[in-house]
Amino acid sequence: MIQFYNRFFKIVIAIESYEVDVRQNLFTIFSVTTLTILLACSAGSHTSIPSAPSITTQPANQNVAVGQTTTLNVAVIGTAPFSYQWQWNGMVVNGATSDSFTTPPAVPSDNQSTITVTVTNLAGAVISSPAALTVVGGLHPPKAGDLRFKDVDAFPIALQANQESSILGGMTATFQNMVGTPLELSGLEPNVPMDSAWSYVVFNLPDGAPGRKTIYQSDSLANFQSDFIALTPSNSLVASLDFCTGPSDFAWEVVQTSTTGGFLPNSQTLLPADLQVAAVQEGRASRVITAVTMNAGQATYVSYGWQSDTSTVYESSVVTATVYTVSSVATNLAQQGYIITAIGGNTSDGFILVGTRVQGETTPRSLVVWTSTATTIGRGYACVGHIFVVNPNNPAAGTEMWFFEQ
């Protein structure tokens, strides 16, 4: 028994000795590890991880009078340096790359604009909250994406011309991410080239603008109805139209959005005297006439409803004009608050102009007529009509008339 206890005591001593060794070893490991961590932290203390920008002061809403400027500011924290890029209604403002942005002199169509800024550094990017721009006494622009109004008020940034060209009977020209002018209208005099050729100008879209496709196409007049029915995608819209009775061709400008458009088409042929009644009915149903033409004493028009605008009541005015009065007629419509959504006809038979406005919206609009090829469109302006006036002494020459409305 004594021997057994002696053995047990030796075993306990051995175990306790082992525990001490283990603890000593653990302490040694812990000490080395701690020292390693401390050294690592000390070595990395001079290298900081960049932090993404965070906006501390958002751009504020602004009220501005026509012709005046205003300045928006943004303040951020994070790791410098920062890069700034301001956007106006989602479109990039070239040169606006600092922490403040001073707007150009306000025009009426700037009303209800939204302005944002994107701030970027090596760690990331952040977009500010939108600041609303209210122009005192300004117009209410068409809703974004509503292509029925010829892009009037759509671009707060001046557009630069890409090219001027024309199509002949049976031809098609397609332009991606560009907007274009309506088809050029001319006369029916013999030997006038424009009887079977339609001129136009296309403009580059600003960076950040929604995608767009503009198509100029001509076909036999006998195929008009079937071609119109074939324009089944709801993102397609006929923006201008011309029937040419000489060679029995027609041409149109078709606009397509990159997203679901929801445009609902209709077309009718009737006597010009009945067009006013039809336009009123279309407007009461939230529809807009976007193209009109004349042929053999009758008028054919194209109209569209829009799924994003099913309750607005529109007022329409249909006016006829000669080549000598068309400029003053167009100006008068704009002064009454109408956007000219369709011009059709020719210099021989006269022209039909269709003006459309939201019911009760009578604030005057600006309309200018240029007599040289358009190379730049000012902010908010859009081309709503294009007429070539033939020189009787030289049918191949004449005067251009471009109608731009804001």
C-alpha positions in Angstrom: 0.0 0.0 0.0 2.8 2.4 0.9 4.5 1.6 -2.4 1.2 2.4 -4.2 0.9 5.8 -2.6 4.5 6.5 -3.5 3.9 5.7 -7.1 0.7 7.9 -7.1 2.6 10.8 -5.6 5.3 10.5 -8.3 2.6 10.5 -11.0 1.0 13.6 -9.6 4.3 15.4 -9.4 5.1 14.4 -13.0 1.7 15.7 -14.2 2.1 19.0 -12.3 5.6 19.4 -13.7 4.2 18.8 -17.2 1.5 21.4 -16.7 4.1 24.0 -15.6 6.2 23.3 -18.7 3.1 23.6 -20.9 2.2 26.9 -19.3 5.7 28.2 -19.7 5.6 27.2 -23.3 2.2 28.7 -23.9 3.4 32.0 -22.2 6.4 31.9 -24.5 4.3 31.4 -27.6 1.8 34.1 -26.5 4.6 36.6 -25.8 6.1 36.0 -29.2 2.8 36.2 -31.0 1.8 39.4 -29.2 5.2 41.0 -30.1 4.7 40.0 -33.7 1.2 41.6 -33.8 2.5 44.7 -32.2 5.4 45.0 -34.6 3.0 44.4 -37.5 0.7 47.1 -36.3 3.6 49.4 -35.8 5.0 48.8 -39.3 1.5 49.4 -40.9 0.7 52.5 -39.0 2.0 54.7 -41.8 -0.4 53.2 -44.5 -4.1 54.2 -44.2 -6.9 52.6 -46.1 -8.7 55.2 -48.2 -12.4 55.9 -47.3 -15.1 56.4 -49.9 -16.6 59.8 -50.3 -19.6 60.7 -48.2 -21.7 63.8 -48.8 -22.1 66.0 -45.8 -23.9 68.9 -47.6 -26.2 68.1 -50.4 -26.9 70.5 -53.3 -29.8 72.7 -52.3 -33.0 73.4 -54.4 -32.7 76.7 -56.3 -35.2 79.4 -57.4 -34.0 81.5 -60.3 -35.4 84.1 -62.6 -35.2 83.9 -66.4 -31.8 85.2 -67.5 -30.2 84.8 -64.1 -27.7 82.2 -62.9 -27.5 80.3 -59.7 -24.8 78.2 -58.0 -25.0 74.8 -56.4 -22.5 73.4 -53.9 -21.6 70.1 -52.4 -19.4 69.2 -49.4 -17.9 65.7 -48.9 -15.7 63.8 -46.5 -13.4 60.9 -47.2 -10.0 60.5 -48.6 -8.9 63.2 -51.1 -8.4 63.8 -53.9 -12.0 63.9 -55.2 -13.4 64.1 -58.7 -16.7 65.8 -59.4 -19.1 65.6 -62.3 -22.4 67.5 -62.4 -25.5 66.1 -64.3 -28.5 68.0 -65.5 -31.6 65.8 -65.8 -29.2 62.9 -65.9 -27.1 64.4 -68.7 -23.5 65.2 -68.2 -22.6 68.9 -68.1 -19.2 69.2 -69.9 -16.7 71.2 -67.8 -18.7 71.1 -64.6 -16.1 69.2 -62.6 -15.6 71.1 -59.3 -17.4 71.1 -55.9 -19.7 73.9 -57.2 -21.7 74.4 -60.4 -23.0 77.7 -61.7 -25.8 77.3 -64.1 -25.9 79.2 -67.4 -28.5 82.0 -67.6 -31.9 80.4 -67.0 -34.4 79.9 -69.8 -38.1 79.1 -69.2 -37.6 75.5 -70.2 -35.2 75.0 -67.4 -38.1 74.9 -65.0 -38.6 71.7 -63.0 -35.0 70.5 -63.9 -33.1 68.3 -61.5 -29.4 68.6 -60.9 -27.1 66.1 -59.3 -23.3 65.6 -58.8 -21.3 62.4 -58.7 -18.2 62.5 -56.4 -15.5 59.9 -56.9 -12.2 58.9 -55.3 -10.0 55.9 -55.3 -12.3 54.1 -52.8 -15.6 54.6 -54.5 -18.3 57.0 -55.7 -21.5 58.6 -54.4 -24.3 60.5 -56.2 -25.9 63.4 -54.5 -29.6 63.9 -53.9 -31.3 65.8 -56.8 -31.6 69.5 -56.4 -34.7 71.0 -58.1 -34.4 74.1 -60.3 -37.4 76.3 -60.3 -37.6 79.1 -62.9 -39.9 81.8 -61.6 -42.7 82.1 -64.2 -41.2 79.2 -66.2 -43.0 76.8 -68.4 -44.0 73.3 -67.5 -41.9 71.1 -69.8 -43.3 67.9 -71.4 -42.8 64.9 -69.2 -39.4 63.2 -69.6 -39.6 60.5 -72.3 -42.7 61.9 -74.0 -41.5 61.9 -77.6 -44.7 63.3 -78.9 -43.5 66.9 -78.4 -40.5 66.9 -80.8 -38.0 67.0 -77.9 -39.0 70.5 -77.0 -37.5 71.3 -73.6 -35.9 67.9 -73.5 -32.2 68.9 -73.6 -30.8 71.5 -71.1 -27.5 71.1 -72.9 -26.9 72.5 -76.4 -26.8 69.8 -79.1 -24.1 69.7 -81.8 -24.9 68.7 -85.4 -23.4 65.4 -86.5 -24.2 65.5 -90.2 -26.7 66.8 -92.8 -27.9 64.3 -95.4 -31.0 63.2 -97.4 -32.8 60.1 -98.5 -34.2 59.3 -101.9 -37.3 57.2 -102.7 -37.0 53.7 -101.4 -34.0 54.4 -99.1 -33.6 54.0 -95.3 -31.0 55.7 -93.0 -30.7 54.7 -89.4 -28.9 56.7 -86.7 -28.1 55.2 -83.2 -28.1 57.5 -80.2 -28.9 60.6 -82.3 -31.9 62.9 -82.6 -32.9 64.4 -85.9 -34.9 67.2 -87.5 -38.3 66.6 -89.2 -38.2 65.9 -92.9 -37.6 68.8 -95.2 -40.8 69.9 -97.0 -40.7 71.5 -100.4 -42.8 72.1 -103.5 -44.3 70.2 -106.3 -42.9 72.2 -109.2 -41.4 70.2 -112.1 -37.7 69.3 -111.9 -37.4 70.2 -108.2 -35.0 67.6 -106.7 -36.7 67.7 -103.3 -39.9 66.3 -104.7 -38.3 62.8 -104.4 -35.6 63.5 -101.8 -35.9 64.6 -98.2 -33.1 66.4 -96.4 -32.5 66.3 -92.6 -29.9 67.0 -89.9 -29.0 64.7 -87.0 -27.5 65.7 -83.7 -25.5 63.8 -81.1 -27.2 63.0 -77.9 -25.6 64.4 -74.7 -23.8 61.9 -72.5 -26.3 60.4 -70.0 -29.3 60.9 -72.2 -31.7 57.9 -72.6 -30.8 55.8 -75.7 -32.5 56.7 -78.9 -32.6 55.6 -82.5 -33.8 57.9 -85.4 -34.8 56.3 -88.7 -35.5 58.1 -92.0 -37.3 55.9 -94.5 -39.0 56.1 -97.8 -41.3 53.7 -99.6 -44.0 53.5 -102.2 -47.1 55.5 -101.3 -49.2 52.4 -101.9 -47.4 50.7 -99.0 -48.0 53.4 -96.4 -50.8 51.7 -94.5 -49.1 48.3 -94.4 -45.8 50.0 -93.3 -47.5 51.9 -90.6 -49.2 48.8 -89.2 -45.8 47.1 -89.3 -44.5 49.7 -86.8 -45.8 47.5 -84.0 -43.2 48.1 -81.2 -44.7 50.5 -78.7 -41.3 52.2 -78.5 -41.7 53.5 -82.1 -43.2 56.9 -83.1 -43.7 58.6 -86.4 -42.3 62.1 -85.8 -42.7 63.6 -89.4 -44.4 62.5 -92.6 -44.5 63.6 -96.2 -46.5 62.2 -99.2 -44.9 62.9 -102.6 -47.5 62.5 -105.4 -45.1 62.9 -108.3 -43.2 59.7 -108.0 -45.9 58.3 -105.7 -43.5 57.9 -102.7 -43.7 58.8 -99.0 -41.1 59.4 -96.4 -41.2 59.5 -92.6 -39.0 60.0 -89.6 -39.4 57.3 -87.0 -38.1 57.7 -83.5 -37.4 54.7 -81.2 -36.6 54.7 -77.5 -34.2 52.2 -75.9 -36.8 51.3 -73.3 -40.5 50.4 -73.5 -42.2 53.4 -74.9 -45.9 52.6 -74.5 -46.9 54.7 -77.5 -50.3 53.8 -79.0 -50.6 54.8 -82.7 -53.6 55.9 -84.8 -53.8 57.3 -88.4 -56.7 58.9 -90.3 -57.2 60.5 -93.7 -59.9 63.2 -94.0 -60.6 66.6 -95.5 -58.3 69.4 -94.2 -61.4 71.2 -93.0 -62.2 68.3 -90.7 -58.8 68.1 -89.1 -59.5 70.7 -86.4 -62.4 68.6 -85.0 -60.3 65.5 -85.1 -57.4 67.2 -83.3 -59.7 68.3 -80.5 -61.1 64.8 -80.1 -57.6 63.4 -80.0 -56.5 65.9 -77.3 -59.5 65.2 -75.1 -58.4 61.5 -75.2 -54.8 62.5 -74.1 -53.5 61.9 -77.6 -51.2 64.1 -79.7 -50.9 64.5 -83.4 -47.2 64.1 -84.3 -47.2 64.1 -88.1 -49.5 65.4 -90.9 -49.3 65.5 -94.7 -51.5 66.4 -97.6 -52.2 64.5 -100.8 -54.9 64.9 -103.5 -56.9 67.4 -101.5 -56.9 65.3 -98.3 -55.0 65.3 -95.1 -53.5 62.3 -93.4 -52.3 62.5 -89.8 -50.7 60.3 -87.3 -51.4 60.5 -83.5 -50.3 58.8 -80.4 -51.5 58.1 -76.9 -48.9 57.3 -74.2 -49.3 54.8 -71.4 -47.5 57.2 -69.0 -50.0 60.0 -69.8 -53.6 58.8 -69.9 -55.4 61.6 -68.1 -53.9 64.9 -69.4 -56.3 66.9 -71.6 -54.6 68.6 -74.5 -55.9 71.6 -76.5 -55.1 71.6 -80.2 -55.0 74.3 -82.8 -54.9 73.5 -86.6 -53.9 76.4 -88.8 -53.2 76.6 -92.5 -50.5 78.8 -94.0 -48.7 79.7 -97.3 -45.0 79.7 -97.8 -45.2 83.5 -97.2 -47.1 83.3 -93.9 -45.9 80.0 -92.3 -43.2 81.8 -90.2 -45.7 84.2 -88.7 -48.3 81.5 -88.2 -45.8 79.3 -86.3 -44.7 82.2 -84.2 -48.3 83.0 -83.3 -49.0 79.5 -82.2 -45.9 79.5 -79.9 -47.0 82.8 -78.4 -50.3 81.2 -77.4 -48.4 78.4 -75.6 -48.7 75.8 -78.3 -45.9 73.3 -79.1 -45.9 72.7 -82.8 -46.2 68.9 -82.9 -46.7 68.6 -86.7 -46.1 70.5 -89.9 -47.2 69.1 -93.3 -47.8 70.2 -96.8 -45.7 71.8 -99.5 -44.9 75.2 -100.9 -47.4 74.8 -103.8 -50.5 73.7 -101.9 -49.7 75.4 -98.6 -49.0 74.0 -95.1 -50.9 72.6 -92.1 -49.6 73.3 -88.7 -50.8 71.5 -85.6 -50.2 73.1 -82.2 -50.7 71.2 -78.9 -50.7 72.4 -75.4 -51.9 71.2 -72.0 -55.3 72.6 -71.3 -55.1 76.1 -69.9 -51.3 76.3 -70.4 -51.1 79.7 -72.3 -47.6 80.9 -71.3 -45.9 82.0 -74.5 -43.1 79.9 -75.9 -40.1 81.0 -77.8 -39.9 80.1 -81.5 -37.1 81.1 -83.9 -36.8 80.6 -87.6 -33.3 80.1 -89.1 -32.5 80.5 -92.8 -29.2 78.6 -92.7 -28.3 75.0 -92.0 -28.7 74.3 -88.3 -25.4 73.3 -86.7 -26.2 73.9 -83.0 -29.5 73.7 -81.1 -29.7 75.9 -78.0 -30.7 74.6 -74.6 -34.3 73.5 -74.5 -34.8 74.2 -78.2 -35.9 71.5 -80.7 -36.5 71.6 -84.4 -40.2 71.3 -85.1 -40.2 72.0 -88.8 -38.0 72.3 -91.9 -39.1 73.9 -95.2 -37.2 74.5 -98.4 -38.5 77.5 -100.4 -37.7 77.0 -104.1 -36.2 79.8 -106.2 -38.5 80.0 -109.3 -35.6 81.1 -111.4 -33.4 78.2 -110.2 -35.3 75.2 -109.0 -32.2 73.5 -107.6 -31.6 76.5 -105.3 -33.7 78.3 -102.7 -34.0 79.2 -99.0 -34.0 77.0 -96.0 -36.4 77.6 -93.1 -35.7 75.8 -89.8 -38.3 76.2 -87.0 -36.9 75.8 -83.5 -39.2 76.0 -80.5 -38.4 76.1 -76.7 
